[in-house]
């Protein structure tokens, strides 16, 4: 009868130790998987029901109202860097460098993240078959389906992969700052060019976060928590 308080204190102490040891795991799980999963499900459900998002057209028109020759050149460049001129070549280079350095698990993680993200994007586009915006004639037209944005998903996949690969090094904060600006600029470029709804961009970001974080958690399951700086 007198052992219950001792057991309770022991369980509480054990719980505190577990939380202290796994705090980063919970943060990564929430930010990298649960939160974007909720966002993607909400977006996908409305798109599946063909419901319009009130912010989509408004943001598209606002971005188009800012059009100028200088912004045209900048966002066309960012759009190309977000796919054929930047993301795809960097994906190949990152995997090749890791292989040359014999970082087999990291190379497998990066390759799985990149290839899986591309396949997931192609499959999702065929499932939802959302038509692209047609509010004006784009200077860089696209003909494939719209949701989720391949540029947004590819750039976020690259960004998160680099963050995970460099987090335990002194490069983590410069990399985080650089890729954050890159991801946002690529996403804005697709809206500015009128080839994606803002909800397409959000969907691509969410899908990439779920996939890359999930792959990292699976392949580095014994040490996937990120150490506090």
C-alpha positions, 0 to 999 in steps of 0.5 A, a space after each residue: 500500500 505504501 509503494 504506490 507514491 514511490 512508483 508514481 514518482 519513479 514513473 514521473 521521473 522516467 517520463 521527464 527523462 524520456 521527454 528530455 531525451 526525445 524533445 527534438 524527435 517530437 518537434 521534428 515529428 510535429 513540424 515535419 510530418 503531422 502539421 504538413 500532413 494536416 495541411 495537405 489533407 485539408 487542401 487535397 480534400 477541397 480540391 477533390 471536391 472542386 471547391 475554390 480557395 478564396 485566396 487563390 485568385 486574389 493572390 494570383 491577381 495581386 502578383 500579376 498586378 506587380 508585373 514588370 520587365 525586371 520581375 518577369 526576368 527574375 521570376 522566370 530565372 527562379 522558375 528555371 532554377 527551381 527545376 531544370 537549371 537548379 534543382 535537378 542538377 543539384 540533386 544529381 550532384 549531391 548524390 554523386 558527391 555522397 557516393 564518391 565520399 562513400 557516405 552510403 546511407 546519406 547517399 541512399 537517403 538523398 536519392 530516395 528523397 529526390 526520386 520518391 518526391 518526383 514520383 509522388 508528385 507525378 502520381 498526385 497530379 494524375 490523381 487530382 488532375 487540377 487544371 492550371 490557372 487561366 486568369 491571363 496568358 502566362 509568359 512561361 506557360 505549362 501544360 501538365 496538371 497543377 496540384 501539387 506544384 512540382 517546382 514547389 515540391 522539388 525545391 522543398 525536397 532539395 532544401 530539407 534534404 540539405 538541412 538534414 544532411 548539414 544539421 550536425 555541422 557548422 553549415 546548418 544555419 547558412 544552409 537553412 537561411 539560403 534554402 529558405 529564401 530559395 524555396 520561397 522565391 521558387 514558389 512565388 515565381 510560379 504564382 507570379 507567372 500564373 501557372 500555379 495557384 497558391 494552394 498548389 504551392 502549399 500542397 507541394 511544400 507539405 507533400 515534400 516535408 512529409 516525404 523527406 522527413 518520413 524517409 529520414 526518420 526511417 533511414 536514421 531511426 536510431 539517431 534521427 533527432 536533431 541535436 540542439 545547437 
